[in-house]
Amino acid sequence: MTGLITRRRLLHGAVVGIAGAVLLLVAFMVSDGLASLGLPGGGFAAYLVLLGRAVGAVTGLELFGFRFVWYSLATGALIGIVGPLVGIFIVHREMALIGETLAHTAFAGVAGGLLVGSATGWSAPLLVSALVAAVIGALAVEWLAEHAAAYGDVPIAIMLTGSFALGTIIISWGGGFSGLNIEAFLFGNISFVPVDGAWLMVVVSAVVLAAVGSRYKQLLYVTFDEQAARVARLNVAGYNRLLIVLTAMVVVGSMQVLGVILVAAMLVVPTAAASQVATSFREAIYLAVLVGETSVVAGILIGYGYGIPAGGTIVLIAIGWYVLAVLLADRGISLSTRSAS
């Protein structure tokens, strides 16, 4: 019992520390935004940049002296929280491929946004068109799951292949769209997270945290016992749609860092690692967030330091955590359970 209490206190302490670090990074973004508008309050961001340069002069770690690094860290830190937070429900509902599916749908949205812009001259942030496409795709998957006479993963597979096929056809129609860095959307580009992209991630994170925090018990009930939830007169279809739309939002916010190909990993891998050793669902959430945050921060720092893709580094570190968790569980150090507490 004492060991269990100690472990929970350590987990709570780690989560509180992560929350504090994330608030610090968001405060930097707010301060930098105020400075760009010529309003009071911009000194905090400037102070952090100067402090980063001072640290770099002493240690050789010069990356903290650049504004874009702080934006990258802020975006990555938010992904490390909301990715596992949504992924924990997705994985336990055996829908691990939904993240990959919605990422491909978002890619089709990017291509569609470019096609509309080139044809009409109307321009909008590509992440907005990606978000619209991902939400529509999410609702389409849920509709097919409710109305099509097929196994649960068939609608997901159809949407995954169909949306990516549509995206490639649209891009071929546009002649590749000169000026579009397709590799940045496929593999992510943590080296340059635009300011509007970082703020999109802030908005997505706020919506996800508010939705999961206010509907945690209902989502938990629907995830583990959908039939009982129907008997209890919960709006199961509504909560299913809520969860899949939240997933779409997280996918679009994360694809600017991890890319279409790797974005699903941040939904699945931290949760899979945590589930190997957690003793309750709530503990699995804490552990998944811890795995997600350490993977993202370490991946960004290693990627910058060694000049290697940060997205791939993040995913490999997360997989390393998963392998370690499997080994620990196999040795009986801690048993994975599916208790809903």
C-alpha positions as CSV (number, residue, x, y, z in Angstrom):
1,M,0.0,0.0,0.0
2,T,2.8,2.4,0.9
3,G,4.5,1.7,-2.4
4,L,1.3,2.3,-4.3
5,I,0.7,5.6,-2.5
6,T,4.3,6.7,-3.2
7,R,4.0,5.8,-6.9
8,R,0.8,7.8,-7.2
9,R,2.4,10.8,-5.5
10,L,5.3,10.6,-7.9
11,L,3.0,10.4,-10.9
12,H,1.0,13.4,-9.6
13,G,4.2,15.3,-9.0
14,A,5.4,14.6,-12.5
15,V,2.1,15.6,-14.0
16,V,2.1,18.9,-12.0
17,G,5.6,19.6,-13.2
18,I,4.6,19.0,-16.8
19,A,1.6,21.3,-16.4
20,G,3.9,24.0,-15.0
21,A,6.3,23.7,-17.8
22,V,3.6,23.8,-20.4
23,L,2.1,26.9,-18.8
24,L,5.5,28.5,-18.9
25,L,5.8,27.8,-22.6
26,V,2.2,29.1,-23.3
27,A,3.1,32.2,-21.3
28,F,6.0,32.8,-23.6
29,M,3.7,32.6,-26.6
30,V,1.3,35.1,-25.0
31,S,4.1,37.5,-24.1
32,D,5.7,37.2,-27.6
33,G,2.3,37.9,-29.1
34,L,1.8,41.0,-27.0
35,A,5.3,42.2,-28.0
36,S,4.5,41.8,-31.7
37,L,1.4,43.9,-31.2
38,G,3.4,46.6,-29.4
39,L,1.4,46.0,-26.2
40,P,2.8,45.8,-22.6
41,G,3.8,42.3,-21.4
42,G,6.3,41.3,-24.0
43,G,9.3,41.5,-21.7
44,F,8.8,37.9,-20.4
45,A,9.4,36.4,-23.8
46,A,12.4,38.6,-24.5
47,Y,13.8,37.6,-21.1
48,L,13.5,33.9,-21.8
49,V,15.2,34.3,-25.2
50,L,18.1,36.3,-23.5
51,L,18.3,33.7,-20.8
52,G,18.5,31.0,-23.4
53,R,21.3,32.8,-25.2
54,A,23.2,33.2,-21.9
55,V,22.7,29.5,-21.2
56,G,23.9,28.7,-24.7
57,A,27.0,30.8,-24.3
58,V,28.0,28.7,-21.2
59,T,26.8,25.2,-22.2
60,G,27.0,25.4,-26.0
61,L,23.2,24.7,-26.3
62,E,22.4,27.7,-28.4
63,L,18.9,26.5,-29.5
64,F,17.1,28.1,-26.5
65,G,18.2,31.5,-27.8
66,F,15.8,31.4,-30.8
67,R,12.1,32.3,-30.7
68,F,11.1,29.5,-33.1
69,V,12.5,26.9,-30.7
70,W,10.3,28.1,-27.9
71,Y,7.3,27.9,-30.2
72,S,8.3,24.4,-31.3
73,L,8.7,23.3,-27.6
74,A,5.3,24.8,-26.7
75,T,3.6,23.0,-29.6
76,G,5.3,19.7,-28.9
77,A,4.6,19.9,-25.2
78,L,0.9,20.4,-25.9
79,I,0.9,17.4,-28.3
80,G,2.5,15.3,-25.6
81,I,-0.5,16.0,-23.4
82,V,-3.6,15.9,-25.6
83,G,-2.3,13.1,-27.9
84,P,-2.2,10.5,-25.1
85,L,-5.3,12.0,-23.4
86,V,-7.4,11.3,-26.5
87,G,-5.4,8.2,-27.5
88,I,-6.2,6.4,-24.2
89,F,-9.9,6.2,-25.1
90,I,-9.2,5.4,-28.7
91,V,-6.8,2.5,-28.0
92,H,-9.2,1.0,-25.4
93,R,-12.0,1.1,-27.9
94,E,-9.7,-0.9,-30.3
95,M,-9.6,2.0,-32.9
96,A,-5.9,2.5,-33.0
97,L,-5.9,3.1,-36.7
98,I,-8.3,6.0,-36.6
99,G,-5.5,8.5,-36.0
100,E,-3.7,7.3,-39.2
101,T,-7.0,7.5,-41.1
102,L,-7.8,11.1,-40.0
103,A,-4.2,12.1,-40.8
104,H,-4.7,11.0,-44.3
105,T,-8.1,12.7,-44.5
106,A,-6.4,15.9,-43.3
107,F,-3.8,15.5,-46.0
108,A,-6.7,15.4,-48.6
109,G,-8.0,18.6,-46.9
110,V,-4.6,20.3,-47.5
111,A,-4.7,19.3,-51.1
112,G,-8.3,20.4,-51.5
113,G,-7.5,23.8,-49.9
114,L,-4.7,24.4,-52.3
115,L,-6.9,23.4,-55.3
116,V,-9.7,25.8,-54.2
117,G,-7.2,28.5,-53.6
118,S,-5.5,28.1,-57.0
119,A,-8.9,28.1,-58.8
120,T,-10.6,31.0,-57.0
121,G,-7.7,33.0,-55.5
122,W,-9.2,32.6,-52.1
123,S,-6.6,31.8,-49.5
124,A,-6.9,30.4,-46.1
125,P,-4.5,28.6,-43.7
126,L,-4.0,25.1,-44.9
127,L,-4.4,23.8,-41.4
128,V,-7.9,25.1,-41.4
129,S,-8.9,23.2,-44.6
130,A,-7.1,20.2,-43.0
131,L,-9.2,20.5,-39.9
132,V,-12.4,20.8,-41.8
133,A,-11.6,17.7,-43.9
134,A,-10.5,15.7,-40.8
135,V,-13.7,16.6,-38.9
136,I,-15.9,15.6,-41.9
137,G,-13.9,12.4,-42.3
138,A,-14.3,11.6,-38.6
139,L,-18.1,12.0,-38.8
140,A,-18.1,10.0,-42.0
141,V,-16.3,7.1,-40.2
142,E,-18.7,7.2,-37.3
143,W,-21.7,7.3,-39.7
144,L,-20.4,4.3,-41.6
145,A,-19.7,2.4,-38.4
146,E,-23.3,3.0,-37.3
147,H,-25.0,2.2,-40.7
148,A,-22.8,-0.2,-42.7
149,A,-23.1,-3.9,-42.2
150,A,-19.3,-4.5,-41.8
151,Y,-16.7,-5.2,-39.1
152,G,-15.8,-2.2,-37.0
153,D,-12.4,-1.5,-38.6
154,V,-13.7,-1.7,-42.2
155,P,-15.0,1.9,-42.4
156,I,-11.7,3.0,-40.9
157,A,-9.7,1.1,-43.6
158,I,-11.9,2.5,-46.4
159,M,-11.6,6.1,-45.2
160,L,-7.8,5.7,-44.8
161,T,-7.1,4.5,-48.3
162,G,-9.8,6.6,-50.0
163,S,-8.8,9.9,-48.4
164,F,-5.1,9.5,-49.2
165,A,-6.0,8.4,-52.8
166,L,-8.1,11.6,-53.1
167,G,-5.2,13.7,-51.8
168,T,-2.7,12.3,-54.3
169,I,-5.1,12.8,-57.2
170,I,-5.8,16.5,-56.2
171,I,-2.1,17.2,-56.0
172,S,-1.5,15.6,-59.4
173,W,-4.3,17.9,-60.8
174,G,-2.5,20.9,-59.4
175,G,0.8,19.9,-60.9
176,G,2.3,19.4,-57.5
177,F,1.3,22.9,-56.5
178,S,4.5,24.9,-56.8
179,G,5.7,26.2,-53.4
180,L,4.1,23.4,-51.5
181,N,6.5,21.4,-49.3
182,I,4.7,18.1,-49.4
183,E,7.4,16.4,-47.3
184,A,6.7,18.9,-44.5
185,F,3.1,17.6,-44.4
186,L,4.1,13.9,-44.8
187,F,6.9,13.9,-42.2
188,G,6.4,17.1,-40.2
189,N,8.7,20.0,-39.7
190,I,9.4,20.8,-36.0
191,S,12.2,23.2,-37.1
192,F,9.6,25.7,-38.3
193,V,6.3,25.7,-36.5
194,P,4.4,28.8,-37.7
195,V,2.9,31.1,-35.0
196,D,-0.6,30.5,-36.1
197,G,0.1,26.7,-36.1
198,A,1.3,27.0,-32.5
199,W,-1.8,28.9,-31.5
200,L,-4.0,26.4,-33.2
201,M,-2.5,23.8,-31.0
202,V,-3.3,25.9,-27.9
203,V,-6.9,26.2,-29.0
204,V,-7.1,22.4,-29.7
205,S,-5.6,21.6,-26.4
206,A,-8.0,23.9,-24.5
207,V,-11.0,22.3,-26.3
208,V,-9.7,18.7,-25.6
209,L,-8.9,19.4,-22.0
210,A,-12.3,21.0,-21.4
211,A,-14.3,18.3,-23.2
212,V,-12.5,15.4,-21.5
213,G,-12.4,17.1,-18.1
214,S,-16.2,17.8,-18.2
215,R,-17.2,14.5,-19.7
216,Y,-14.6,12.1,-18.3
217,K,-17.0,9.7,-16.6
218,Q,-19.3,9.5,-19.5
219,L,-16.5,8.8,-22.0
220,L,-15.1,6.2,-19.6
221,Y,-18.5,4.5,-19.4
222,V,-19.0,4.5,-23.1
223,T,-15.4,3.2,-23.7
224,F,-15.6,0.2,-21.4
225,D,-19.3,-0.8,-21.5
226,E,-21.2,0.7,-24.4
227,Q,-24.2,-1.5,-23.9
228,A,-24.6,-0.6,-20.2
229,A,-24.2,3.1,-21.2
230,R,-27.1,2.7,-23.6
231,V,-29.2,1.1,-20.8
232,A,-28.2,4.1,-18.6
233,R,-29.6,6.3,-21.3
234,L,-26.4,8.0,-22.1
235,N,-26.2,9.5,-25.6
236,V,-23.7,6.9,-26.8
237,A,-23.7,8.1,-30.4
238,G,-23.1,11.7,-29.3
239,Y,-20.1,10.7,-27.1
240,N,-18.7,8.6,-29.9
241,R,-18.9,11.6,-32.3
242,L,-17.4,13.8,-29.6
243,L,-14.4,11.5,-29.2
244,I,-13.7,11.1,-32.9
245,V,-14.0,14.8,-33.5
246,L,-11.5,15.5,-30.7
247,T,-9.2,12.9,-32.3
248,A,-9.5,14.8,-35.6
249,M,-8.6,18.1,-33.9
250,V,-5.5,16.5,-32.2
251,V,-4.4,14.9,-35.4
252,V,-4.5,18.2,-37.4
253,G,-2.8,20.1,-34.6
254,S,0.0,17.5,-34.4
255,M,0.6,16.8,-38.1
256,Q,2.6,20.1,-38.4
257,V,5.2,18.5,-36.1
258,L,5.0,14.8,-36.7
259,G,3.5,14.7,-40.2
260,V,0.8,12.6,-41.7
261,I,2.8,9.4,-41.6
262,L,3.9,9.6,-37.9
263,V,1.1,11.5,-36.2
264,A,-0.9,8.4,-35.2
265,A,2.1,7.3,-33.1
266,M,1.5,10.0,-30.5
267,L,-2.1,8.7,-30.0
268,V,-1.2,5.1,-29.7
269,V,2.3,4.4,-28.5
270,P,2.3,6.3,-25.2
271,T,-1.1,4.7,-24.3
272,A,0.2,1.3,-25.3
273,A,3.3,1.7,-23.1
274,A,1.3,3.0,-20.1
275,S,-1.2,0.2,-20.3
276,Q,1.5,-2.4,-19.9
277,V,2.4,-1.3,-16.3
278,A,-0.5,0.8,-15.1
279,T,-2.8,-0.5,-12.4
280,S,-5.8,1.7,-13.2
281,F,-7.2,3.7,-16.1
282,R,-6.5,7.0,-14.4
283,E,-2.9,5.9,-13.7
284,A,-2.6,4.9,-17.3
285,I,-3.5,8.4,-18.3
286,Y,-0.8,9.9,-16.1
287,L,1.8,7.5,-17.4
288,A,0.8,8.0,-21.0
289,V,1.2,11.8,-20.7
290,L,4.5,11.3,-19.0
291,V,5.7,9.0,-21.9
292,G,4.3,11.5,-24.4
293,E,6.0,14.5,-22.8
294,T,9.4,12.9,-22.4
295,S,9.3,11.6,-25.9
296,V,8.4,14.9,-27.5
297,V,10.9,17.1,-25.5
298,A,13.7,14.6,-25.8
299,G,13.0,14.1,-29.5
300,I,13.0,17.9,-30.2
301,L,16.2,18.5,-28.4
302,I,18.0,15.5,-29.9
303,G,16.7,16.4,-33.4
304,Y,18.0,19.9,-33.1
305,G,21.3,18.8,-31.5
306,Y,22.2,16.2,-34.1
307,G,20.4,17.5,-37.1
308,I,18.1,14.5,-37.5
309,P,14.3,14.6,-38.1
310,A,12.6,15.4,-34.8
311,G,9.4,13.7,-35.7
312,G,11.0,10.3,-36.3
313,T,13.1,10.7,-33.1
314,I,10.0,11.4,-31.0
315,V,8.3,8.3,-32.3
316,L,11.4,6.1,-31.8
317,I,11.8,7.3,-28.2
318,A,8.1,6.6,-27.5
319,I,8.6,3.1,-28.9
320,G,11.6,2.7,-26.7
321,W,9.4,3.4,-23.7
322,Y,6.9,0.9,-25.0
323,V,9.5,-1.9,-25.3
324,L,10.8,-1.1,-21.8
325,A,7.2,-1.3,-20.4
326,V,6.7,-4.6,-22.1
327,L,9.9,-6.0,-20.6
328,L,8.9,-4.7,-17.1
329,A,5.5,-6.2,-17.4
330,D,6.9,-9.5,-18.7
331,R,9.1,-9.7,-15.6
332,G,6.1,-9.2,-13.4
333,I,7.3,-5.9,-12.0
334,S,3.9,-4.5,-12.6
335,L,0.8,-6.0,-14.2
336,S,-1.4,-4.2,-16.8
337,T,-5.1,-4.1,-16.0
338,R,-8.1,-2.6,-17.6
339,S,-9.8,-1.4,-14.5
340,A,-11.9,1.7,-15.0
341,S,-11.3,3.7,-11.8
